[in-house]
């Protein structure tokens, strides 16, 4: 084949790619939400997506597809044609599917269109707990082994990860784990005195903190939180936490790997602009989430660090079904 003919084919391919980007979308886009109606992921995606539609001058039809801790939705989108017309609107859970025995796919099968925002973990305590800060809590645990009651919500949830992080950084803490079916019941139990301490997401606990119903002990982040500027960061007590932080539940939009770069760029731009909408920023702010708005290599790096830190924390805590090593997940 002559060089001239090869060049013509290359030019034709480039022309088709440019044309695809200019025309996209030419039909409705499916937005598959991993969780049920009314949940956090559903609320976030239904708030930001109309603004992305405006930028795209297209329609994104939202569909809730529940089951198997979000794996049914993920598998559906992973199997879809990589053309930009089927998107996954998800949270952090898929990064743990392999080690928790919930599936053989994760976000490595996808291109991150936009990681919109993440939650901030905070350690909160019952008002009658005999300490008021993180150092005081560690001192109480050391002097009263097996007495402090820690709220939990099951393997892989925020409380289990933060507790595992504390055990890794501080050494095994001799506390009692008390399981609850979700953050809501656990925080209610904390206020009533049924448990003493609870790792929780800031958005779920901030109103109770402001009302004086519970007291904050430390925020698990690397930057001071504007909503609770007086609450110290856990890194102020132990810098070793920086290995795992920033960390928290997050929300993101993903496309199957192999989606044309031009389409990915157009979708990323649409959601980047959508995430700057005042009503979306207000929603995230009211719920105590940290805005991220990252895509491309930055998003991929964030996902990798999140998976490495979390998977190995859960592995070391004995909460996984398989070792991260089995899937090439490096220890941080």
HELIX and SHEET records of a PDB file:
HELIX    1   1 UNK A    3  UNK A   23  1                                  21    
HELIX    2   2 UNK A   40  UNK A   56  1                                  17    
HELIX    3   3 UNK A   68  UNK A   70  5                                   3    
HELIX    4   4 UNK A   71  UNK A   78  1                                   8    
HELIX    5   5 UNK A   93  UNK A   96  5                                   4    
HELIX    6   6 UNK A   97  UNK A  100  1                                   4    
HELIX    7   7 UNK A  107  UNK A  109  5                                   3    
HELIX    8   8 UNK A  134  UNK A  143  1                                  10    
HELIX    9   9 UNK A  158  UNK A  170  1                                  13    
HELIX   10  10 UNK A  183  UNK A  192  1                                  10    
HELIX   11  11 UNK A  202  UNK A  210  1                                   9    
HELIX   12  12 UNK A  234  UNK A  236  5                                   3    
HELIX   13  13 UNK A  239  UNK A  243  5                                   5    
HELIX   14  14 UNK A  261  UNK A  274  1                                  14    
HELIX   15  15 UNK A  278  UNK A  286  1                                   9    
HELIX   16  16 UNK A  296  UNK A  316  1                                  21    
HELIX   17  17 UNK A  324  UNK A  327  5                                   4    
SHEET    1   A 6 UNK A  60  UNK A  64  0                                        
SHEET    2   A 6 UNK A  29  UNK A  33  1                                        
SHEET    3   A 6 UNK A  86  UNK A  91  1                                        
SHEET    4   A 6 UNK A 250  UNK A 256 -1                                        
SHEET    5   A 6 UNK A 110  UNK A 118 -1                                        
SHEET    6   A 6 UNK A 290  UNK A 294 -1                                        
SHEET    1   B 5 UNK A 176  UNK A 179  0                                        
SHEET    2   B 5 UNK A 149  UNK A 152  1                                        
SHEET    3   B 5 UNK A 197  UNK A 201  1                                        
SHEET    4   B 5 UNK A 121  UNK A 126 -1                                        
SHEET    5   B 5 UNK A 214  UNK A 220 -1                                        
END                                                                             
